[in-house]
Amino acid sequence: MWQISQHDKSILRKLAEKKAALALLPIQQQRIEMWKKLNGLKKVKPLVLIKPSEIPWHEIGIFSQLETTGEFARKLELELRQLLYMWENLQCDMVIENKMTCQMVVYESGFGFEEVSDKLHTAPGSIASRHFQPQIKSEKDIEKIKTPMVSLDKEATLIKFEIMQDVFGDILPVELYGAKMFWFVPWDYLVTLWGAQELLLDMAMRPEMVKAVIDKMVNAQLSRLEQWEKLNALSLNNDGTIFGSGGYCFTDELPKKDFNNAHVRAADTWGSCAAQIFSEVSPQMHMEFAIDFEVKWLSQFGLTTYGCCEPLHNKIGILKKIPNLRRISVSPWANFEKAVSEIKSNYVISYKPNPAVFAFDKWDSDTVAKELREKLKTAQDCCIEIIMKDVSTIKNDPARLTDWAKIAWRIAEEFA
């Protein structure tokens, strides 16, 4: 499964050599220090990042460039080509680290459900619109939620690691890692089993049932985390991990001072939560049905981040109850001015510009620049990152993304 042919190895090594050369540039360490300052709530220029996992790569033509033939080799090649493309075209404040990462081979049994939905793709490889078929309809369905069973395949992990060492080891260090990020969004998952309208109605009509479900879900996730930790399969994420809906996790505050290098704990890492389906739920109900339960999860971690696409400008007060909260998402649908006035410089503002700018028939760079400049002027006394994500389409025009990156980075420099 992990074998790499000599033909594929040759291609991968050439790409790795390009990465290695970039990783040694002084700008990498300079940017790492800036991200550390931002995450430490120290004054630094607004930092800009485009999330590589949320770009419509099928509209950029990156897949047609792949030359390897093996499945594992193609995965590694895609990772490297995307990285090099971003450095050349979408750089902003991105960081290239001097390593290749090898993920441990871990198996999980899941929470007991498989999604049942009708999907509609507008184009090959595009994000699908989905209509979910409810699977949680009554209290008896709560028993269907299972605690995931986690197992580590040490033999397969060693084979995979040795193969990557053979390909890259003399060019880039190969780092073995387990779980660097638990993107725990219980309501985003439960709504796929419940149905959006059905869930929101049940919060009002059957609140105790709803609470029983989220309580069981959080406890199952805590058990899952405990299993990962016992397997010694957690990894530090105070590095170039792009965490949650925000930016890099570089920080000197983690791991904890009593850290044992032989065993990573949740307390040594960043944790996160979000409740995107709660966009129109009141702060009181958001607290009652989400945060009151999510804090059990978030309290396990050294630093935490909250939110994604849900507007949180009316909920900053309740978010302050989250332990070790460091970063708050301010989505395109939030009242930016109100969010800034509430957050101030107490947390990192993870600002998400609206990705719809890429979907119009005509690219309007002037409007992009105007809106970014207005937002940064409003938040000029804050600690802020600008994260472009959820880009569903660029109208098959990669130049739009490149132009946005140049505009955003230039305007951020104005507020240095």
C-alpha positions, 0 to 999 in steps of 0.5 A: 500500500505504501510502496513507492517505485523508483520512477515515483521516488525520483519525482518526489525527491525533485519536489522535496529538494525545492521545498527544502531550499524554500524552508531554509530561507530566513523569511520562514523563521521571521514569519514563525516569530510573527505568528508566535507574537500574534498567538501570544496577543502581542502587537504585530501586523495583520497576518494573512493566509489562504487555507490550502485545504479550502481552495478549488484545486480542480479549477487551478489544474494542479491534478493534471500536473501529477506525474507519479503513478502509485496511490501513496506517491500521488498523495505526497506529490499533490501535497508538495505541488500544492505547497510549491504552487501556494508559495509561488502564487498565494504566499501571503504570510505562509510558512514552509517548515523544514520537514516532511510529515508521516501520519501514524496509521490509526483506525477508528470505528466512528460514532455509529452512524453513516451519513444518509443524504441526497447530494448535488455537485455543480461540477466535478470535484466541487463542494456538494449541496446536501439534503440530510435524511434524519436518523435521530427522531426519538429518544431511543435513537440516542442509543445509536451513538457509539463511542469510537474505538481507536487502534494504532497499527504500529507495524504499518506505521513503521513501514510507512515511515521507513518508506518516507525516510528512504525517499526524503530522509537525506533531503528533509527530516521526516516527522512521525505524527499522530493526531495534531488536530481534533476539529470537534464540531459536534453540532455540525455532525449531529445536524447531518443526522437530525436535519436542520429544521428538525434539530432547531425545533427540538431545541424548543420542543424537546430540550431534554432530549437534545441535551441528552444527545449532545452530552452523549456525543461529548462524552464519546469524544472525550473517550476517543481523546483518552484512547488517542492519549493512551496510545501515545498517538497525540502530537504537538501542534504548536507548529505550522499546523493550520488549526480549526478555521484559523491560521498557524498554531506557532506558540511558545506557550505550548507544550506546558512547562511540565511536558514529558517529551515521550508523551504528549497530552491534550493539555500540551496542544490546541483544542477547538469547537464550533457550532455553525448550525447555531447561527440564528440561535440566541446567546442564551440557547447557544450557551445552554445547548452548546458551550455548557457541554463543549467546555468539558472538551475544551477544558482538556487543552492548553489553548483553544479556539472557537467558531467557524462560519457562524456569526458570533458578534452577539456571543462574545460574552458567553465565549469568555467562559471558555477556558484558555480561549485564544482565538475567535472566528469572525465570519463574513456573516458577523457584524465585524464592528460589533465583534471587534468592539467586544473582542478588542485585544483580548483574543486573536480575531480570526477574520474571514473575508467573504469568498463570494468575491471570487464567484462574480462574473467580473473580478473586482479588485478595487472592492476587495481592497476597499473592504479589507482596508476598512476592516483593518482600520476598524481593527487596527488596535487588535490582534488579527489574522485574515484567513481566506477559506471556503472558496468554492469557485474562482470561475476557473480563473486562478489569477483571482486568487493570486490577485487577492493574495497580493492585495491582502498582503499589501494592505496588511503591510499598511497596518504594520 
